[in-house]
Amino acid sequence: MLPMQDGARSIYITSESKHGNKNLRQPTHAYRLTSPAHVFAVFAAVTGLIIAMFTHTNPFETSSDRVSSRFREFELPGSIGSSTYLPHSDVKFTMVSASPARNNTPDTTAVVLNWSRLENVVLISALLCGPWLSSTIAQVLIWNNNPNITLGMKNFRGTGCSAKKLRIHNSPSNIYFRARFIACAEAQTPFCFIQDDDYLIRPEIIQNMHAFFTQSPSIPSLHLLPAHEHLLSRLRTINTVDGLITTSFAWLGHGTFLSRSVANDFLNLLLDLEVDEEALKMADNYFTILANRPKQEEIWFDHGIELGGGQPFTVGPEGDARNDRHITQALTYLSTLVAGNAASSSPYISRPNISHTDVNMAPCRLASCLVKSNIELLPDYQRSEVRIAEDMVPEAQRQWRALGQEQTQWYMQNSLSTIVDGRSETAFHSREGMRFFCKVSMHLPLF
């Protein structure tokens, strides 16, 4: 937890009489040191306070100072309450626009789940409430999944979040990832931005995503992914031999835009399928699978900041096995729906889109733009064609092993985001050079 929460008070050393009148001069004999132990105790206390004043965890530092300090640490907006955004970088981009100014009325609800990383949630909420996102984020909803604590506005002092902007829901039980879809379905805005509590997304990245997403009505969701998860999503993209299923898996917690109507359609589909309580809690594992989309332009390389801390949800082989089990269960549901023509009655499930050309995209860091390319990032990669959809997981595991450590490491070190990360020490290297029809394009449509 951040300092100065839950009614904590700053400590001030003052001269005070027994009647409470401060700054009264006291007789010198009132503080007479009568033994070496007294001298040592006073010396230790004063020394400790002086040292603390010059350390990162200054006891006199307010919550807003602490948040602003963390922002500067991550090269984010410098201070709470300031609309100026001056990133610290050796390469500067200018925030430009090649299109007419859009309506600046905010139309997005940001949803953040809290479980065991409250300090992270406070930092994330400060960024989402900031003036740099005032034209995008209308409300920030903190869904507290931890029934052992009750959150209130006092926990978010110093974040710059007003009671109007910040909404807190204390859930009576932990309903896991289902919570974010319920929160989005009940939002007062047409769009939602959701993220986990161990990740920080830069404001201009959120703006870039928002602009692209709101200008692409055919896209149900838009996902930011770190390079290793981006690779897994590419490997977990399949076509069935009968041509009825073309789907992909992508996580949501690194930052995802979706519409309120899509959240409603997804929840209604889960109810129609009569999935059990565990499946409802693990809703993330079903979201992109049941949409039956290859996620061509819908997964982006990110510039995210890992915050860590707290208790992670997926740990070790047991957590991976649980995820794989629910992904496979989602594929079974999708196969059943498609085989029985029930998919046509659900607005959530797309018709199959057989395409073997992958397009990669990344938002610009420090600027309003995005980069797009059809350069192959994997040697001789072709999307998996499987006999049954449930083969997705073992087929992805087979391809991962076939790639080997060298090629997977190369993919993670040469993501498309290195072109637009504003850092002079990074560069994008294509695996096999440019081929005919390969292209890299920069888009400046956005704000």
Disulfide bonds with the S-S distance in Angstrom:
Cys129-Cys161 2.09
Cys184-Cys192 2.19
Cys364-Cys369 1.91
